[in-house]
Amino acid sequence: MARHLDIVRNTCQRVVAALQDADPGVETLVKLPGVKGLDQFLGALSERGADKGDLSLAETAVRQFEALIGEFAGSHAKLAARIQAVGGADPEASLASERARAALFESAVGVTGRSTETQISIYVFRAGADDPGTLHRALAHAMIGSTVTPGGMPATLVSGNTLAWIDDADTRSSRLLDESAARGRTPQALLKPFTSSPLPTVTSRGTPGNLVQVIDPAQLDGPTTFDVATADRSAHPYTDPNTGKPALDEIWCLVNAPTRHLIFDVYLHADIERRFRPSADAVLWNPGLTVPGGDRWIASLPAQPRVELLGQGLERAGSRAYPRHAELTRFFFDQLGWAAGEFVGFRVEVRYPIWRVGYCLRLEHLGG
């Protein structure tokens, strides 16, 4: 092959080794040549009269491979090193293994005086029924088995900055399910059937679109454990006026307290779900809740989460991490007055999520 194509033998050997994988996976990317080698390989095939359609598909794949390298590693060698680091023979010794994450959890509890058994975020998105140019977002947060120690950090739920151009006077910014403003003491923010009694005090603060709900479980004489669930909603332009692209591109769940289980669900209305392809990422965020732009790979963690397709409706909404999760999800949809059967769900679920990491569901727009 090398003589026929007039390229170096090593490039051909690596292509053949990759093609021999009976069940190609992420490890196959380690066997492949780098982008330059693949470009030389395709160029040689073109000169030898290979099918143009096949070459076009292969060229597209190489460009996607190049983009993946740029985003997650910076070079093919570094990508291979990261893959091999998390895919070694001993998974318990690999970077970001469950054992390592559990150790971080225990240490973070000692630092913060805070812990949560299960952190939940349920996002629901739909276009406006009468105005398809408006994107409606609803978010239910829950901290189940959340423990606060006297002298430790307060419990907070952060909705995140949904859109950068929101004006302070914009009435479409974050509001509660009863359409009241999300400011000051807001007991109406609580989803009471899933919150401990007596109800904790909830204070909502922050700029529009960047809602922070602070939970104060009364005067503490010792460690206190409680459940709390809150919800808010907002509406924004479907298209980002700064880019002309859909505003629904990244959805975040921030782990701001040591947590044993993370359930991060996103439901998209069927009318818009078909326009996007989801993927997941785990990224260290900057102090301003931002991540590096073009060099995002610098802040990406070695082990990335997986996206699970829940399908349409709530048949698969349950989770072992919280026995009442399906009940909570259905209650949330009922409070919104939205038919759950019209939505398609996706889930990122992690045991011992990494403290101070943002778990992100990325939505690649497919057009339409």
C-alpha positions as CSV (number, residue, x, y, z in Angstrom):
1,M,0.0,0.0,0.0
2,A,2.8,2.4,0.9
3,R,4.5,1.8,-2.4
4,H,1.3,2.1,-4.4
5,L,0.3,5.4,-2.7
6,D,3.9,6.7,-2.4
7,I,3.5,7.7,1.2
8,V,5.4,6.6,4.4
9,R,4.8,3.0,5.6
10,N,3.9,4.1,9.1
11,T,0.9,6.1,7.9
12,C,-0.5,3.1,6.1
13,Q,0.2,0.7,9.0
14,R,-1.7,3.0,11.4
15,V,-4.7,3.3,9.0
16,V,-4.8,-0.5,8.6
17,A,-4.5,-1.0,12.4
18,A,-7.5,1.3,13.0
19,L,-9.6,-0.4,10.3
20,Q,-9.0,-3.8,11.9
21,D,-11.0,-2.8,15.0
22,A,-14.1,-5.1,15.0
23,D,-15.8,-2.7,17.4
24,P,-14.4,0.8,16.9
25,G,-14.4,3.0,19.9
26,V,-12.5,6.0,21.3
27,E,-9.3,3.9,21.5
28,T,-9.4,3.7,17.7
29,L,-8.5,7.4,17.6
30,V,-5.2,6.5,19.2
31,K,-4.3,4.1,16.4
32,L,-5.1,6.5,13.6
33,P,-2.4,8.8,12.1
34,G,-2.6,12.5,12.9
35,V,-4.5,14.9,10.8
36,K,-1.5,15.7,8.5
37,G,-1.0,11.9,7.9
38,L,-4.7,11.4,7.1
39,D,-4.7,14.4,4.7
40,Q,-1.6,12.9,2.9
41,F,-3.4,9.5,2.8
42,L,-6.6,11.0,1.2
43,G,-4.5,13.1,-1.2
44,A,-2.7,10.0,-2.4
45,L,-6.0,8.1,-2.8
46,S,-7.3,11.0,-4.8
47,E,-4.3,10.9,-7.2
48,R,-4.9,7.2,-7.6
49,G,-8.5,7.7,-8.8
50,A,-10.4,6.8,-5.6
51,D,-14.2,7.4,-5.6
52,K,-14.9,11.1,-5.1
53,G,-18.0,10.5,-3.0
54,D,-16.0,8.3,-0.6
55,L,-13.2,10.8,-0.5
56,S,-15.7,13.6,0.4
57,L,-17.1,11.7,3.3
58,A,-13.6,10.8,4.5
59,E,-12.5,14.5,4.2
60,T,-15.5,15.5,6.3
61,A,-14.5,13.0,9.0
62,V,-10.9,14.2,9.1
63,R,-12.1,17.8,9.5
64,Q,-14.3,16.7,12.4
65,F,-11.4,14.8,13.9
66,E,-9.3,17.9,13.6
67,A,-11.9,20.0,15.4
68,L,-12.2,17.4,18.2
69,I,-8.4,17.4,18.7
70,G,-8.4,21.2,18.8
71,E,-11.2,21.3,21.4
72,F,-10.1,18.6,23.7
73,A,-6.4,18.3,23.5
74,G,-4.5,20.7,21.2
75,S,-2.6,17.9,19.4
76,H,-3.1,14.3,18.4
77,A,-0.4,13.1,20.7
78,K,-2.0,14.9,23.7
79,L,-5.4,13.4,22.7
80,A,-3.9,9.9,22.6
81,A,-2.4,10.5,26.1
82,R,-5.7,11.6,27.6
83,I,-7.6,8.7,26.1
84,Q,-4.9,6.2,27.4
85,A,-4.9,7.9,30.8
86,V,-8.6,7.2,31.4
87,G,-8.8,3.9,29.5
88,G,-6.0,2.0,31.2
89,A,-6.2,-1.6,32.5
90,D,-6.9,-0.4,36.1
91,P,-9.9,2.0,35.9
92,E,-9.6,2.7,39.7
93,A,-6.1,4.1,39.0
94,S,-7.2,6.3,36.1
95,L,-7.6,10.0,36.1
96,A,-11.0,11.1,37.5
97,S,-11.9,7.5,38.5
98,E,-14.8,7.1,40.9
99,R,-12.4,6.3,43.7
100,A,-10.6,9.6,43.1
101,R,-13.8,11.5,42.8
102,A,-15.1,10.0,46.1
103,A,-11.8,11.1,47.8
104,L,-12.4,14.6,46.5
105,F,-15.9,14.5,47.9
106,E,-14.8,13.6,51.4
107,S,-12.1,16.3,51.3
108,A,-14.4,19.0,50.0
109,V,-16.9,18.2,52.8
110,G,-14.2,18.9,55.3
111,V,-13.3,22.2,53.6
112,T,-16.8,23.6,53.1
113,G,-18.9,22.0,55.9
114,R,-21.5,21.2,53.2
115,S,-22.6,18.0,51.5
116,T,-25.5,16.8,49.3
117,E,-26.6,13.2,48.7
118,T,-28.3,14.0,45.3
119,Q,-28.2,17.2,43.3
120,I,-30.9,17.5,40.7
121,S,-31.4,19.9,37.8
122,I,-34.3,19.4,35.4
123,Y,-34.4,21.8,32.4
124,V,-37.4,22.0,30.1
125,F,-37.3,24.0,26.8
126,R,-40.0,24.8,24.3
127,A,-40.7,27.4,21.6
128,G,-43.6,29.8,22.2
129,A,-46.9,28.3,21.1
130,D,-47.9,31.7,19.5
131,D,-44.4,33.0,19.0
132,P,-41.9,30.5,17.7
133,G,-39.2,33.3,18.0
134,T,-39.4,33.0,21.8
135,L,-37.7,30.2,23.7
136,H,-39.3,29.3,27.0
137,R,-37.0,27.7,29.7
138,A,-38.1,26.2,33.0
139,L,-35.7,24.8,35.6
140,A,-36.3,22.7,38.7
141,H,-33.4,22.5,41.2
142,A,-33.2,20.1,44.1
143,M,-30.8,19.2,46.8
144,I,-31.8,15.9,48.5
145,G,-30.1,15.0,51.8
146,S,-28.3,18.4,51.9
147,T,-26.3,18.9,55.1
148,V,-25.2,22.2,56.5
149,T,-22.8,22.4,59.4
150,P,-22.6,25.5,61.7
151,G,-19.8,27.7,60.5
152,G,-19.9,26.1,57.1
153,M,-20.8,27.6,53.7
154,P,-24.5,28.3,53.0
155,A,-26.5,26.2,50.6
156,T,-27.1,27.8,47.2
157,L,-28.8,26.9,44.0
158,V,-27.5,28.7,40.9
159,S,-29.5,29.0,37.7
160,G,-26.6,30.5,35.7
161,N,-26.5,33.3,33.2
162,T,-28.8,32.1,30.5
163,L,-28.2,34.8,27.9
164,A,-25.6,37.6,28.0
165,W,-27.8,40.3,26.5
166,I,-30.6,40.2,29.0
167,D,-31.3,43.8,30.2
168,D,-31.9,44.5,33.9
169,A,-35.4,45.7,33.0
170,D,-36.2,42.8,30.8
171,T,-39.4,41.2,32.0
172,R,-38.5,38.0,30.3
173,S,-35.7,37.3,32.8
174,S,-35.9,34.6,35.5
175,R,-39.3,34.5,37.3
176,L,-40.9,32.0,39.6
177,L,-43.6,29.5,38.4
178,D,-46.4,31.8,39.6
179,E,-44.8,34.6,37.4
180,S,-43.7,36.6,40.5
181,A,-40.3,38.2,40.5
182,A,-37.4,36.1,41.7
183,R,-36.1,38.7,44.2
184,G,-35.9,38.8,48.0
185,R,-37.6,36.3,50.3
186,T,-39.4,33.9,47.9
187,P,-41.1,31.0,49.7
188,Q,-43.2,30.6,46.5
189,A,-40.0,29.3,44.8
190,L,-40.2,26.1,46.7
191,L,-41.7,22.9,45.4
192,K,-43.2,22.0,48.7
193,P,-44.0,18.3,48.3
194,F,-40.2,17.7,47.8
195,T,-38.9,20.1,50.5
196,S,-38.4,19.3,54.2
197,S,-40.7,20.7,56.9
198,P,-40.4,23.2,58.4
199,L,-39.8,24.9,55.1
200,P,-36.4,26.6,54.9
201,T,-36.1,30.3,54.1
202,V,-35.3,30.9,50.4
203,T,-33.8,34.2,49.3
204,S,-33.5,34.9,45.6
205,R,-30.9,37.4,44.4
206,G,-28.6,38.2,41.5
207,T,-29.0,39.9,38.2
208,P,-31.7,38.9,35.7
209,G,-30.8,35.7,34.0
210,N,-28.3,34.9,36.7
211,L,-30.5,33.8,39.6
212,V,-28.9,32.6,42.9
213,Q,-31.2,31.1,45.5
214,V,-29.7,30.9,49.0
215,I,-31.2,28.4,51.5
216,D,-31.0,29.3,55.2
217,P,-32.3,26.4,57.3
218,A,-33.0,28.5,60.5
219,Q,-30.7,28.7,63.5
220,L,-28.4,25.8,63.7
221,D,-27.3,24.2,66.9
222,G,-25.6,21.4,65.0
223,P,-25.4,19.8,61.6
224,T,-28.8,19.9,59.8
225,T,-29.9,17.7,56.9
226,F,-32.8,18.7,54.7
227,D,-34.3,18.4,51.3
228,V,-35.1,21.4,49.2
229,A,-36.5,21.8,45.7
230,T,-37.1,25.1,43.9
231,A,-38.2,26.2,40.4
232,D,-38.1,29.2,38.1
233,R,-38.9,30.0,34.5
234,S,-37.8,32.5,31.8
235,A,-38.4,33.4,28.2
236,H,-35.8,34.6,25.7
237,P,-35.4,35.1,22.0
238,Y,-34.9,31.8,20.2
239,T,-32.0,33.3,18.2
240,D,-29.0,35.0,19.7
241,P,-29.0,38.5,18.1
242,N,-25.2,38.7,18.4
243,T,-24.6,35.6,16.3
244,G,-27.8,34.8,14.4
245,K,-27.6,31.3,15.7
246,P,-30.0,29.4,18.1
247,A,-29.5,30.6,21.7
248,L,-30.0,27.0,22.8
249,D,-26.5,25.8,22.5
250,E,-25.2,24.9,26.0
251,I,-27.0,24.0,29.1
252,W,-25.1,23.9,32.4
253,C,-25.4,22.3,35.8
254,L,-22.8,23.7,38.3
255,V,-21.7,21.4,41.2
256,N,-21.1,24.1,43.8
257,A,-21.3,21.7,46.8
258,P,-19.7,18.3,47.5
259,T,-22.2,15.8,46.1
260,R,-22.6,12.0,45.9
261,H,-25.0,11.8,43.0
262,L,-25.8,14.2,40.1
263,I,-29.0,13.9,38.0
264,F,-29.0,16.4,35.2
265,D,-32.0,16.1,32.9
266,V,-32.9,18.2,29.9
267,Y,-36.2,17.9,28.1
268,L,-36.7,19.5,24.7
269,H,-40.1,19.8,23.0
270,A,-40.3,17.4,20.1
271,D,-40.7,20.4,17.7
272,I,-37.2,21.6,18.5
273,E,-35.4,18.4,19.6
274,R,-35.0,17.1,16.1
275,R,-32.9,20.2,15.3
276,F,-30.1,19.4,17.7
277,R,-27.5,16.7,18.5
278,P,-26.5,16.5,22.2
279,S,-23.2,15.8,23.7
280,A,-21.8,16.2,27.2
281,D,-18.7,17.9,28.7
282,A,-17.3,18.5,32.2
283,V,-15.4,21.8,32.5
284,L,-13.7,23.8,35.3
285,W,-15.3,27.2,35.2
286,N,-13.7,30.6,35.7
287,P,-14.7,32.8,38.7
288,G,-17.2,34.6,36.5
289,L,-19.0,31.3,35.6
290,T,-17.4,31.3,32.2
291,V,-15.1,28.9,30.3
292,P,-12.2,29.6,27.9
293,G,-13.6,30.1,24.4
294,G,-11.5,28.7,21.6
295,D,-9.2,26.9,24.1
296,R,-11.9,25.1,25.9
297,W,-9.9,21.9,26.0
298,I,-7.6,23.6,28.6
299,A,-10.4,23.4,31.2
300,S,-12.0,20.1,30.2
301,L,-11.6,17.3,32.6
302,P,-9.9,14.0,31.6
303,A,-13.0,11.9,32.0
304,Q,-16.1,13.1,30.2
305,P,-19.7,12.2,31.1
306,R,-22.1,10.4,28.8
307,V,-25.5,11.5,27.6
308,E,-28.4,9.0,28.0
309,L,-31.4,9.3,25.8
310,L,-34.5,9.0,28.0
311,G,-36.9,9.1,25.0
312,Q,-40.2,10.9,24.7
313,G,-42.4,11.3,27.8
314,L,-41.5,10.3,31.3
315,E,-41.5,6.5,31.1
316,R,-37.8,6.4,31.9
317,A,-37.6,9.5,34.2
318,G,-36.9,7.5,37.3
319,S,-33.4,7.2,38.9
320,R,-32.0,5.0,41.7
321,A,-30.1,8.0,43.0
322,Y,-33.5,9.5,44.1
323,P,-36.5,7.2,44.4
324,R,-38.9,10.1,43.9
325,H,-37.2,11.6,40.9
326,A,-39.9,10.5,38.4
327,E,-42.6,11.9,40.8
328,L,-40.6,15.2,41.0
329,T,-40.3,15.4,37.2
330,R,-44.0,14.8,36.6
331,F,-45.0,17.3,39.4
332,F,-42.8,19.9,37.7
333,F,-44.4,19.4,34.3
334,D,-47.9,19.6,35.9
335,Q,-47.0,22.9,37.6
336,L,-45.9,24.2,34.2
337,G,-49.1,23.0,32.5
338,W,-47.0,21.4,29.8
339,A,-47.7,17.9,28.4
340,A,-44.7,15.8,29.3
341,G,-45.5,13.4,26.4
342,E,-44.6,16.2,23.9
343,F,-41.0,16.4,25.2
344,V,-37.8,14.3,24.6
345,G,-35.5,13.8,27.5
346,F,-31.7,13.5,27.9
347,R,-29.7,12.7,31.0
348,V,-26.2,13.1,32.4
349,E,-26.0,11.1,35.6
350,V,-22.7,11.0,37.6
351,R,-21.8,9.3,40.9
352,Y,-19.5,11.6,42.8
353,P,-19.6,14.6,40.4
354,I,-16.5,16.7,40.6
355,W,-16.8,19.6,43.0
356,R,-16.6,23.1,41.3
357,V,-17.1,21.6,37.8
358,G,-19.7,22.6,35.4
359,Y,-21.5,19.7,33.6
360,C,-22.6,20.8,30.2
361,L,-25.1,19.4,27.8
362,R,-24.0,20.8,24.4
363,L,-26.5,21.0,21.6
364,E,-25.1,21.1,18.1
365,H,-27.6,22.8,15.8
366,L,-28.4,20.6,12.7
367,G,-30.5,23.2,10.9
368,G,-34.2,23.5,10.3
